[in-house]
Amino acid sequence: MATGTTLVEKDLHHSEHHEHHIEEGWDGGDKKPFAASYGKLMMWYFLLSDAFTFAGFLIAYGALRFSMPTWPVADAVFSTAPLGIHNLFPGGKAPLIFVTFMSFLLIVSSVTMVRAVQEGRRENKQGVVFWMVLTIIGGIGFLSCQAWEWANLIGEEHMSVTTNPFGTHRFDGVYLDDEHGHPYKDGEVRETFEAGETYLIHKEEGEWLQRRYVTNEGVEGKQSFGPFQFGALFFFITGFHGFHVFSGIVFLIIIALNAGSGLYVERRNGYEMVEKIGLYWHFVDLVWVFVFLVFYLL
């Protein structure tokens, strides 16, 4: 009997120890992976999938570009600026000066977003609102610049998703017409061109002005349009990015209003919502770096 009682006590002790071990194992079930909340993890997942989307678009652009015999030169396409600023430069062109200013606005807005997150961790409501307002102003400034760029390319240069007036010469030669489409007179100095040089086909009174030329080999022809894929991809990719910026501005405004109303004060979580929108905004800025590199520099 004593032996039997001892065995029962051992079984009960083993059972209690096993149950206690299971309970200890469940104690860590609510631990957050990588010390990140559910909301931040979901934001990272979204940004990762969005990164693949942008990567696919930019890779497609690169594949099409390097499969074409000619491609517009960025210095010629993006050489104008508002208020006639480009006229202050030699030749009336200021390559990339305007888009550089655009990029500067977006990068600065990323810095102000960092400051908003820092103030949130300090539970400083006024600081959060102040720096978020500056971020919103930077985002609106970027979108305004992009709107002007689009209006200039569509309205002044007549570029669209199906028509690209920017082209490049394939051969060396001499123009037979002047820049207004009038044939040169006898003895008049004619404008020459070299292979690789860019040109813009103008539209006058609703008609495209395609200058006639003759190559050094004696072959006559007319200026041809550039690959339409350039305009299609430019408007699509920059427009897709612009939509992300616009969406970010809307969310920034909502979160800034919530922060100003004191909604996040009671949560005492370091203004985590500000940090989450900050992740999105930094992602938008990072994507623009690649878009700027692909369209404006390469």
C-alpha positions in Angstrom: 0.0 0.0 0.0 2.8 2.4 0.8 4.4 1.7 -2.5 1.1 2.2 -4.3 0.5 5.5 -2.5 4.0 6.7 -3.4 3.4 5.9 -7.1 0.1 7.9 -7.1 1.8 10.8 -5.5 4.6 10.7 -8.1 2.0 10.6 -10.9 0.1 13.6 -9.5 3.4 15.5 -9.0 4.5 14.8 -12.5 1.1 15.9 -13.9 1.2 19.2 -11.9 4.7 19.8 -13.1 3.7 19.1 -16.7 0.7 21.5 -16.5 2.9 24.2 -14.9 5.4 23.8 -17.7 2.7 24.2 -20.3 1.4 27.4 -18.6 5.0 28.8 -18.5 5.2 28.1 -22.2 2.1 30.1 -22.9 3.3 33.0 -20.9 5.3 34.3 -23.9 2.6 33.9 -26.5 1.8 37.6 -26.6 5.3 38.7 -27.3 5.6 40.9 -30.4 8.0 39.7 -33.1 10.9 42.1 -33.7 9.4 44.2 -30.9 6.9 45.6 -33.5 3.2 46.0 -33.1 0.7 44.4 -35.4 0.0 47.7 -37.2 3.7 48.3 -38.0 4.2 44.8 -39.2 1.2 45.2 -41.6 2.7 48.5 -42.8 6.0 46.7 -43.6 4.2 44.0 -45.5 2.3 46.6 -47.5 5.5 48.5 -48.3 7.3 45.4 -49.3 4.6 44.4 -51.8 4.5 48.0 -53.1 8.3 48.0 -53.6 7.9 44.9 -55.8 5.3 46.8 -57.9 7.5 49.8 -58.5 10.4 47.5 -59.2 8.4 45.8 -61.9 7.5 49.1 -63.5 11.1 50.4 -63.5 12.5 47.2 -64.8 10.0 47.2 -67.6 11.1 50.8 -68.4 14.7 49.8 -68.5 14.0 46.8 -70.7 12.1 48.9 -73.2 14.7 51.7 -73.2 17.6 49.4 -74.0 15.7 47.6 -76.7 15.1 50.9 -78.6 17.7 52.3 -81.1 17.0 55.8 -80.0 15.7 57.3 -76.7 14.9 60.9 -75.6 17.7 62.7 -73.8 16.5 63.8 -70.3 18.5 67.1 -70.5 16.4 68.2 -73.5 13.1 66.8 -72.3 13.3 68.4 -68.8 15.1 71.6 -69.6 12.3 74.2 -68.8 11.2 75.8 -65.6 8.3 78.0 -64.5 8.4 81.8 -64.6 10.9 81.6 -67.5 13.8 80.8 -65.2 15.4 78.6 -67.9 15.8 81.7 -70.1 18.4 83.0 -67.7 20.7 80.1 -68.7 22.7 79.8 -71.9 20.6 78.7 -74.8 17.4 79.2 -72.8 17.7 75.7 -71.2 18.3 74.7 -67.6 18.5 70.9 -67.6 17.0 69.3 -64.5 17.0 72.4 -62.4 13.3 72.2 -61.8 13.1 68.5 -61.1 16.0 68.9 -58.7 14.0 71.5 -56.8 11.1 69.1 -56.7 13.3 66.3 -55.3 14.7 68.7 -52.7 11.2 69.5 -51.4 10.3 65.8 -51.0 13.6 65.0 -49.3 13.2 67.9 -46.9 9.7 66.7 -46.1 11.2 63.3 -45.1 13.5 65.1 -42.6 10.5 66.9 -41.1 8.7 63.6 -40.8 11.6 62.2 -38.8 11.3 65.1 -36.5 7.6 64.5 -36.1 8.2 60.9 -35.1 10.9 62.0 -32.6 8.5 64.4 -30.9 5.9 61.7 -30.8 8.2 59.4 -28.8 8.6 62.3 -26.4 4.8 62.6 -26.1 5.1 66.2 -27.3 1.8 66.9 -29.0 2.6 70.4 -30.3 5.9 69.2 -31.7 4.2 66.4 -33.6 1.6 68.7 -35.1 4.2 71.4 -36.1 6.5 69.0 -37.9 3.7 67.1 -39.6 2.3 70.4 -40.9 5.7 71.1 -42.5 5.8 67.6 -44.0 2.3 68.3 -45.5 3.5 71.6 -47.0 6.5 69.8 -48.5 4.3 67.1 -50.0 1.9 69.6 -51.5 4.8 71.6 -52.9 6.1 68.5 -54.6 2.7 67.7 -56.1 2.3 71.2 -57.3 5.7 71.1 -59.1 4.8 67.7 -60.7 1.5 69.2 -61.9 3.4 72.1 -63.6 5.8 69.6 -65.2 2.9 67.6 -66.6 1.1 70.7 -67.8 4.3 71.9 -69.6 5.0 68.6 -71.2 1.4 68.1 -72.4 0.4 71.7 -73.2 3.7 73.2 -74.4 5.6 70.2 -75.7 2.5 68.2 -76.8 3.8 64.9 -75.3 1.2 62.3 -74.5 0.9 58.6 -73.7 0.8 57.9 -77.5 3.0 60.7 -78.9 6.6 61.6 -78.1 7.9 64.6 -80.0 11.4 64.2 -78.5 13.7 62.2 -80.8 17.4 61.7 -81.5 19.3 61.7 -84.8 20.7 58.4 -86.0 23.0 59.8 -88.6 25.1 63.0 -89.2 23.6 65.4 -91.7 22.3 68.9 -92.6 18.8 70.3 -92.3 17.0 71.4 -95.5 14.5 73.5 -93.6 15.0 76.1 -90.9 13.4 75.8 -87.5 10.2 77.2 -88.8 9.9 74.7 -91.6 10.9 77.1 -94.4 13.5 75.9 -97.0 16.9 77.5 -96.8 17.7 80.0 -99.5 20.7 79.5 -101.8 23.9 80.5 -100.0 22.3 80.5 -96.6 24.2 78.7 -93.8 22.3 75.5 -93.0 22.1 74.0 -89.5 24.0 70.7 -89.2 23.4 67.8 -86.7 25.3 64.8 -85.4 24.1 61.3 -84.6 22.8 61.1 -81.0 21.7 64.8 -80.8 18.2 65.3 -79.6 15.5 67.3 -81.3 11.9 68.4 -80.5 9.1 68.3 -83.2 7.0 71.4 -82.6 3.3 71.8 -83.3 2.2 74.9 -85.1 -1.4 75.7 -85.8 -2.4 72.1 -85.0 0.2 70.7 -87.5 3.4 68.9 -86.5 6.5 70.7 -87.9 8.9 67.9 -89.0 12.0 69.4 -90.5 13.5 67.8 -93.6 17.1 66.8 -93.6 19.8 65.1 -95.7 22.4 62.8 -94.2 26.1 62.9 -95.1 25.4 59.8 -97.3 22.8 61.8 -99.3 19.7 60.1 -97.9 16.8 62.6 -97.4 14.2 62.2 -94.7 12.0 63.9 -92.0 12.4 64.1 -88.3 10.5 61.2 -86.8 8.7 60.9 -83.5 10.5 59.3 -80.6 9.4 56.0 -79.1 5.9 56.5 -77.7 6.7 54.2 -74.8 8.7 57.0 -73.2 5.7 59.2 -72.7 3.4 56.3 -71.7 5.8 55.0 -69.1 6.7 58.5 -67.8 3.1 59.6 -67.2 2.2 56.2 -65.8 5.1 55.7 -63.4 5.4 59.3 -62.2 1.6 59.4 -61.9 1.5 56.3 -59.9 4.1 57.7 -57.6 2.2 61.0 -57.4 -0.9 59.1 -56.4 1.1 57.6 -53.5 2.2 61.1 -52.5 -1.3 62.4 -52.7 -2.6 59.5 -50.6 0.2 60.1 -48.1 -0.8 63.8 -47.8 -4.4 62.9 -47.1 -3.3 60.4 -44.3 -0.9 63.0 -42.9 -3.7 65.6 -42.6 -6.0 63.1 -40.9 -3.3 62.0 -38.4 -2.2 65.5 -37.8 -5.8 66.5 -36.9 -6.1 63.5 -34.6 -2.8 64.4 -32.9 -3.9 68.0 -32.5 -7.2 66.9 -30.9 -5.3 64.9 -28.3 -6.6 61.5 -29.5 -3.2 59.9 -29.2 -2.4 61.4 -25.8 -4.4 58.8 -23.9 -2.8 55.9 -25.6 0.7 56.7 -24.3 2.3 54.6 -27.1 4.7 57.2 -28.4 2.3 58.3 -31.1 2.7 55.0 -33.0 0.3 56.1 -35.7 2.6 58.9 -36.6 5.5 56.4 -36.8 3.5 54.2 -39.1 2.6 57.0 -41.5 6.3 58.0 -41.3 7.3 54.6 -42.6 5.0 55.1 -45.6 6.3 58.6 -46.3 9.9 57.6 -46.2 9.1 54.8 -48.6 7.5 57.3 -51.0 10.7 59.4 -50.8 12.9 56.4 -51.4 10.9 55.3 -54.5 11.3 58.8 -55.9 15.1 58.5 -55.7 14.9 55.5 -58.1 12.3 57.2 -60.4 14.6 60.3 -60.5 17.6 58.1 -61.3 15.8 56.2 -64.1 14.0 59.0 -65.9 16.1 62.1 -65.3 19.7 60.9 -64.9 20.2 57.7 -66.9 
